[in-house]
Amino acid sequence: MTAPDQIGSDANRPALGGCTIRSSVELRLRRSGYAALGLVYFEFETESGVLHLRGAVPSYYLKQLAQELVCNLEGVLLVNNQIKVTRPSTNKM
């Protein structure tokens, strides 16, 4: 059973090179239409196929969307979604 913030994909899927996966992740997050996803950073462990997502977004929807955008990439066997949901600052100066 996978944890709620993790999605596994087909373990028999052949892995692409780490550079190709990194480029694909960047492209998908930046082309999502949500500026906040372009600020998410990630690490990919080539040997294990684990993709770690980190950063902060303003909603749980965007956190889930980031995960969904990258979970089916070839070579990604597990997404470890550590993105924090934070509310934008309402402090006015």
DSSP file (Angstrom, degrees, kcal/mol; ACC not computed):
  #  RESIDUE AA STRUCTURE BP1 BP2  ACC     N-H-->O    O-->H-N    N-H-->O    O-->H-N    TCO  KAPPA ALPHA  PHI   PSI    X-CA   Y-CA   Z-CA
    1    1 A M              0   0    0      0, 0.0     2,-0.3     0, 0.0     0, 0.0   0.000 360.0 360.0 360.0 135.0    0.0    0.0    0.0
    2    2 A T        -     0   0    0      1,-0.1     5,-0.0     4,-0.1     0, 0.0  -0.654 360.0-106.7 -93.1 151.1    1.3    3.4   -0.9
    3    3 A A    >   -     0   0    0     -2,-0.3     3,-2.1     1,-0.1    -1,-0.1  -0.308  37.0-104.1 -68.2 158.3    1.1    6.4    1.4
    4    4 A P  T 3  S+     0   0    0      0, 0.0    -1,-0.1     0, 0.0    -2,-0.0   0.801 120.8  47.2 -56.8 -31.9   -1.4    9.2    0.5
    5    5 A D  T 3  S+     0   0    0     76,-0.0    76,-1.8     2,-0.0     2,-0.4   0.234 104.5  75.5 -95.8  15.0    1.3   11.5   -0.9
    6    6 A Q  E <   -A   80   0A   0     -3,-2.1     2,-0.4    74,-0.2    74,-0.2  -0.978  55.0-171.2-129.6 140.6    3.0    8.8   -2.9
    7    7 A I  E     -A   79   0A   0     72,-0.7    72,-1.5    -2,-0.4     2,-0.3  -0.997   9.7-156.0-128.7 128.5    2.1    7.2   -6.2
    8    8 A G  E     -A   78   0A   0     -2,-0.4    70,-0.2    70,-0.2     2,-0.2  -0.697   9.2-161.3 -96.3 155.1    3.9    4.2   -7.6
    9    9 A S        -     0   0    0     68,-1.7     2,-0.3    -2,-0.3    63,-0.1  -0.652  48.3 -44.4-123.3-175.4    3.9    3.4  -11.3
   10   10 A D    >   -     0   0    0     -2,-0.2     3,-1.6     1,-0.2    65,-0.2  -0.316  47.0-156.5 -57.5 112.7    4.7    0.3  -13.3
   11   11 A A  T 3  S+     0   0    0      1,-0.3    -1,-0.2    -2,-0.3    66,-0.1   0.683  90.4  59.4 -67.3 -18.0    7.8   -1.1  -11.7
   12   12 A N  T 3  S+     0   0    0      2,-0.1    -1,-0.3    65,-0.0    -2,-0.1   0.464  77.3 115.7 -89.8  -1.3    8.6   -3.0  -15.0
   13   13 A R  S <  S-     0   0    0     -3,-1.6     2,-0.1     1,-0.1    -4,-0.0  -0.483  74.3-112.7 -68.9 132.8    8.8    0.2  -17.0
   14   14 A P        -     0   0    0      0, 0.0     2,-0.3     0, 0.0    -1,-0.1  -0.418  32.8-118.8 -68.4 142.4   12.3    0.9  -18.4
   15   15 A A        -     0   0    0     60,-0.1    60,-0.2    -2,-0.1     2,-0.2  -0.599  17.9-143.0 -84.5 139.4   14.0    3.9  -16.9
   16   16 A L        -     0   0    0     58,-0.5    -1,-0.0    -2,-0.3     2,-0.0  -0.458  42.4 -77.2 -84.5 168.7   15.0    6.9  -19.0
   17   17 A G     >  -     0   0    0     -2,-0.2     4,-2.0     1,-0.1     3,-0.3  -0.342  41.3-114.1 -65.4 151.4   18.2    8.7  -18.3
   18   18 A G  H  > S+     0   0    0      1,-0.2     4,-2.5     2,-0.2     5,-0.2   0.843 115.3  53.7 -56.1 -38.1   18.2   11.1  -15.3
   19   19 A C  H  > S+     0   0    0      2,-0.2     4,-2.3     1,-0.2    -1,-0.2   0.901 108.1  49.9 -65.8 -40.6   18.7   14.1  -17.5
   20   20 A T  H  > S+     0   0    0     -3,-0.3     4,-2.2     2,-0.2    -2,-0.2   0.903 112.3  47.2 -64.9 -41.5   15.7   13.2  -19.7
   21   21 A I  H  X S+     0   0    0     -4,-2.0     4,-2.7     2,-0.2     5,-0.2   0.923 110.9  51.4 -66.8 -44.1   13.5   12.8  -16.7
   22   22 A R  H  X S+     0   0    0     -4,-2.5     4,-2.4     1,-0.2    -2,-0.2   0.918 111.4  47.9 -58.5 -43.6   14.6   16.0  -15.1
   23   23 A S  H  X S+     0   0    0     -4,-2.3     4,-2.4     1,-0.2    -1,-0.2   0.904 112.0  49.6 -63.9 -41.1   13.8   17.9  -18.4
   24   24 A S  H  X S+     0   0    0     -4,-2.2     4,-2.4     2,-0.2    -2,-0.2   0.895 110.9  49.2 -65.8 -40.7   10.4   16.2  -18.6
   25   25 A V  H  X S+     0   0    0     -4,-2.7     4,-2.5     2,-0.2     5,-0.3   0.950 112.6  47.5 -63.5 -49.1    9.6   17.1  -15.0
   26   26 A E  H  X S+     0   0    0     -4,-2.4     4,-2.5    -5,-0.2     5,-0.2   0.921 113.0  49.2 -57.4 -45.8   10.6   20.7  -15.5
   27   27 A L  H  X S+     0   0    0     -4,-2.4     4,-2.1     1,-0.2    -1,-0.2   0.923 112.2  46.9 -62.4 -46.3    8.7   21.0  -18.7
   28   28 A R  H  < S+     0   0    0     -4,-2.4    -1,-0.2     1,-0.2    -2,-0.2   0.908 114.9  45.5 -65.0 -42.3    5.5   19.5  -17.3
   29   29 A L  H >< S+     0   0    0     -4,-2.5     3,-0.9     1,-0.2     5,-0.4   0.916 116.1  45.3 -68.3 -42.0    5.5   21.7  -14.1
   30   30 A R  H >< S+     0   0    0     -4,-2.5     3,-0.5    -5,-0.3    -2,-0.2   0.804 113.6  49.0 -73.5 -29.1    6.3   24.9  -16.0
   31   31 A R  T 3< S+     0   0    0     -4,-2.1    -1,-0.2    -5,-0.2    -2,-0.2   0.297  82.2  98.1 -91.7  10.3    3.7   24.3  -18.8
   32   32 A S  T <  S-     0   0    0     -3,-0.9    -1,-0.2     2,-0.2    -2,-0.1   0.726  94.2-119.6 -70.0 -21.0    1.0   23.5  -16.3
   33   33 A G  S <  S+     0   0    0     -3,-0.5     2,-0.5     1,-0.2    -2,-0.1   0.432  84.7 105.0  92.6   0.1   -0.4   27.0  -16.5
   34   34 A Y    >>  -     0   0    0     -5,-0.4     3,-1.2     1,-0.1     4,-0.8  -0.958  59.4-155.8-118.2 114.1    0.1   27.6  -12.8
   35   35 A A  G >4 S+     0   0    0     -2,-0.5     3,-0.9     1,-0.3     4,-0.5   0.841  91.5  63.7 -56.9 -36.2    3.1   29.9  -11.9
   36   36 A A  G >4 S+     0   0    0      1,-0.3     3,-1.0     2,-0.2     4,-0.3   0.824  97.3  56.6 -61.0 -31.4    3.4   28.3   -8.5
   37   37 A L  G X4 S+     0   0    0     -3,-1.2     3,-0.9     1,-0.2    -1,-0.3   0.764  96.1  64.1 -73.6 -23.3    4.3   24.9  -10.0
   38   38 A G  G << S+     0   0    0     -3,-0.9    -1,-0.2    -4,-0.8    -2,-0.2   0.657 100.5  54.0 -70.1 -14.4    7.2   26.4  -11.9
   39   39 A L  G <  S+     0   0    0     -3,-1.0    -1,-0.2    -4,-0.5     2,-0.2   0.480  81.8 108.9 -97.5  -5.3    8.8   27.2   -8.5
   40   40 A V    <   -     0   0    0     -3,-0.9     2,-0.3    -4,-0.3    15,-0.2  -0.511  56.7-154.2 -70.2 137.0    8.6   23.6   -7.2
   41   41 A Y  E     -B   54   0A   0     13,-2.2    13,-3.0    -2,-0.2     2,-0.3  -0.784  13.6-175.2-112.6 162.4   12.0   21.9   -7.0
   42   42 A F  E     -B   53   0A   0     -2,-0.3     2,-0.4    11,-0.2    11,-0.2  -0.961  20.2-147.9-152.6 161.1   12.7   18.3   -7.2
   43   43 A E  E     -B   52   0A   0      9,-1.8     9,-3.1    -2,-0.3     2,-0.5  -0.993  14.2-154.8-132.6 140.4   15.4   15.6   -7.0
   44   44 A F  E     -B   51   0A   0     -2,-0.4     2,-0.9     7,-0.2     7,-0.2  -0.975   6.8-151.0-120.4 127.6   15.4   12.4   -9.0
   45   45 A E  E  >> -B   50   0A   0      5,-2.8     4,-2.4    -2,-0.5     5,-0.8  -0.839  10.9-164.9 -95.7 102.8   17.2    9.2   -7.8
   46   46 A T  T  45S+     0   0    0     -2,-0.9    -1,-0.2     1,-0.2     5,-0.0   0.882  83.0  50.3 -57.9 -44.5   18.1    7.5  -11.1
   47   47 A E  T  45S+     0   0    0      1,-0.2    -1,-0.2     2,-0.1   -32,-0.0   0.878 122.1  30.5 -66.1 -38.6   18.9    4.1   -9.5
   48   48 A S  T  45S-     0   0    0     -3,-0.2    -1,-0.2     2,-0.1    -2,-0.2   0.629  98.6-127.8 -98.0 -14.9   15.7    3.8   -7.5
   49   49 A G  T  <5 +     0   0    0     -4,-2.4    28,-2.6     1,-0.3    29,-1.7   0.706  56.7 147.5  76.2  19.3   13.3    5.7   -9.7
   50   50 A V  E   < -Bc  45  78A   0     -5,-0.8    -5,-2.8    27,-0.2     2,-0.5  -0.777  32.7-161.6 -94.8 129.5   12.1    7.9   -6.9
   51   51 A L  E     -Bc  44  79A   0     27,-3.0    29,-3.1    -2,-0.5     2,-0.5  -0.949   5.5-158.1-110.2 120.1   11.2   11.5   -7.6
   52   52 A H  E     -Bc  43  80A   0     -9,-3.1    -9,-1.8    -2,-0.5     2,-0.4  -0.872   4.1-161.6-100.4 123.3   11.1   13.9   -4.6
   53   53 A L  E     +Bc  42  81A   0     27,-2.4    29,-2.4    -2,-0.5     2,-0.3  -0.890  17.4 168.7-103.0 133.9    9.0   17.0   -5.0
   54   54 A R  E     +B   41   0A   0    -13,-3.0   -13,-2.2    -2,-0.4     2,-0.3  -0.940  24.1  70.8-140.5 161.9    9.6   19.9   -2.6
   55   55 A G  S    S-     0   0    0     27,-0.5    29,-2.8    -2,-0.3     2,-0.4  -0.900  71.5 -71.4 131.0-159.3    8.7   23.6   -2.3
   56   56 A A  E     +d   84   0B   0     -2,-0.3    29,-0.2    27,-0.2   -17,-0.1  -0.999  35.1 179.5-141.3 140.1    5.5   25.5   -1.4
   57   57 A V  E     -d   85   0B   0     27,-2.4    29,-2.6    -2,-0.4    -2,-0.0  -0.921  35.1-120.1-133.9 160.0    2.2   26.1   -3.2
   58   58 A P  S    S+     0   0    0      0, 0.0     2,-0.3     0, 0.0    27,-0.1   0.482  88.4  32.2 -84.3  -1.0   -0.9   28.0   -2.1
   59   59 A S     >  -     0   0    0     25,-0.1     4,-1.6     1,-0.1     5,-0.1  -0.996  69.6-124.0-152.6 157.0   -3.4   25.1   -2.3
   60   60 A Y  H  > S+     0   0    0     -2,-0.3     4,-2.5     1,-0.2     5,-0.2   0.817 111.9  62.9 -67.0 -30.3   -3.8   21.3   -1.9
   61   61 A Y  H  > S+     0   0    0      1,-0.2     4,-2.7     2,-0.2    -1,-0.2   0.936 104.5  45.4 -58.9 -46.8   -5.1   21.2   -5.5
   62   62 A L  H  > S+     0   0    0      2,-0.2     4,-2.4     1,-0.2    -1,-0.2   0.857 110.2  54.7 -67.9 -34.1   -1.8   22.5   -6.8
   63   63 A K  H  X S+     0   0    0     -4,-1.6     4,-1.5     2,-0.2    -1,-0.2   0.946 113.3  41.9 -60.8 -47.9    0.1   20.0   -4.6
   64   64 A Q  H  X S+     0   0    0     -4,-2.5     4,-2.6     1,-0.2    -2,-0.2   0.887 111.9  55.2 -67.1 -39.6   -1.9   17.2   -6.0
   65   65 A L  H  X S+     0   0    0     -4,-2.7     4,-2.4     1,-0.2    -1,-0.2   0.915 104.6  53.4 -60.9 -43.4   -1.6   18.5   -9.6
   66   66 A A  H  X S+     0   0    0     -4,-2.4     4,-0.9     1,-0.2    -1,-0.2   0.922 111.5  46.6 -56.9 -44.0    2.2   18.7   -9.4
   67   67 A Q  H >X S+     0   0    0     -4,-1.5     4,-1.6     1,-0.2     3,-0.6   0.918 112.2  49.4 -64.7 -45.0    2.2   15.0   -8.3
   68   68 A E  H 3< S+     0   0    0     -4,-2.6     4,-0.5     1,-0.2    -1,-0.2   0.841 105.0  58.7 -65.4 -34.0   -0.2   14.0  -11.1
   69   69 A L  H 3< S+     0   0    0     -4,-2.4    -1,-0.2     1,-0.2    -2,-0.2   0.792 119.0  27.8 -66.0 -27.8    1.7   15.8  -13.8
   70   70 A V  H X< S+     0   0    0     -4,-0.9     3,-1.5    -3,-0.6    -2,-0.2   0.554  94.6  88.5-112.9  -9.9    4.9   13.8  -13.1
   71   71 A C  T 3< S+     0   0    0     -4,-1.6    -2,-0.1     1,-0.3    -3,-0.1   0.764  90.4  48.2 -67.5 -24.5    3.7   10.4  -11.7
   72   72 A N  T 3  S+     0   0    0     -4,-0.5    -1,-0.3   -63,-0.1     2,-0.2   0.243  78.5 127.4-102.2  15.4    3.4    8.7  -15.1
   73   73 A L  S X  S-     0   0    0     -3,-1.5     3,-2.0     1,-0.1     2,-0.2  -0.489  72.8-100.7 -68.7 138.7    6.7    9.7  -16.6
   74   74 A E  T 3  S+     0   0    0      1,-0.3   -58,-0.5    -2,-0.2    -1,-0.1  -0.413 109.6  22.8 -61.3 128.2    8.7    6.8  -17.9
   75   75 A G  T 3  S+     0   0    0      1,-0.2     2,-0.8   -65,-0.2    -1,-0.3   0.149  92.0 113.3  99.4 -18.2   11.4    5.8  -15.3
   76   76 A V    <   +     0   0    0     -3,-2.0    -1,-0.2     1,-0.2   -26,-0.2  -0.794  32.8 168.4 -89.1 113.0    9.6    7.4  -12.3
   77   77 A L        +     0   0    0    -28,-2.6   -68,-1.7    -2,-0.8     2,-0.3   0.702  66.3  16.9 -95.8 -23.7    8.5    4.5  -10.1
   78   78 A L  E     -Ac   8  50A   0    -29,-1.7   -27,-3.0   -70,-0.2     2,-0.6  -0.984  60.5-150.2-152.6 136.4    7.5    6.6   -7.0
   79   79 A V  E     -Ac   7  51A   0    -72,-1.5     2,-0.9    -2,-0.3   -72,-0.7  -0.950   7.7-162.3-108.8 121.4    6.7   10.2   -6.3
   80   80 A N  E     -Ac   6  52A   0    -29,-3.1   -27,-2.4    -2,-0.6     2,-1.0  -0.859  12.8-159.6-102.0  97.6    7.5   11.4   -2.8
   81   81 A N  E     + c   0  53A   0    -76,-1.8   -27,-0.1    -2,-0.9   -29,-0.1  -0.686  28.2 157.6 -89.3 101.2    5.4   14.6   -2.6
   82   82 A Q        +     0   0    0    -29,-2.4   -27,-0.5    -2,-1.0     2,-0.2   0.081  24.7 139.7-107.4  20.5    6.9   16.8    0.2
   83   83 A I        -     0   0    0    -29,-0.2     2,-0.3   -20,-0.1   -27,-0.2  -0.457  45.9-138.0 -67.2 134.2    5.4   20.0   -1.2
   84   84 A K  E     -d   56   0B   0    -29,-2.8   -27,-2.4    -2,-0.2     2,-0.6  -0.725   4.9-136.2 -93.5 142.9    4.0   22.3    1.6
   85   85 A V  E     +d   57   0B   0     -2,-0.3     2,-0.4   -29,-0.2   -25,-0.1  -0.893  32.8 171.1 -99.6 119.0    0.8   24.1    1.3
   86   86 A T        -     0   0    0    -29,-2.6     3,-0.0    -2,-0.6   -30,-0.0  -0.957  31.2-122.7-128.7 146.2    1.1   27.7    2.5
   87   87 A R        -     0   0    0     -2,-0.4     3,-0.1     1,-0.1   -28,-0.1  -0.652  37.5-103.3 -85.0 142.5   -1.3   30.6    2.3
   88   88 A P        -     0   0    0      0, 0.0     2,-0.1     0, 0.0    -1,-0.1  -0.330  45.7 -95.8 -61.9 147.1   -0.1   33.7    0.6
   89   89 A S        -     0   0    0      1,-0.1    -3,-0.0     2,-0.0     0, 0.0  -0.403  31.4-169.5 -65.0 135.4    0.9   36.5    3.0
   90   90 A T        +     0   0    0     -2,-0.1     2,-0.3    -3,-0.1    -1,-0.1   0.278  45.2 125.4-107.4   7.9   -1.8   39.0    3.6
   91   91 A N        -     0   0    0      2,-0.0     2,-0.4     1,-0.0    -2,-0.0  -0.513  43.8-162.6 -69.0 128.3    0.5   41.5    5.4
   92   92 A K              0   0    0     -2,-0.3    -2,-0.1     1,-0.1    -1,-0.0  -0.932 360.0 360.0-113.5 138.2    0.3   44.9    3.8
   93   93 A M              0   0    0     -2,-0.4    -1,-0.1     0, 0.0    -2,-0.0   0.411 360.0 360.0-105.5 360.0    3.0   47.5    4.4
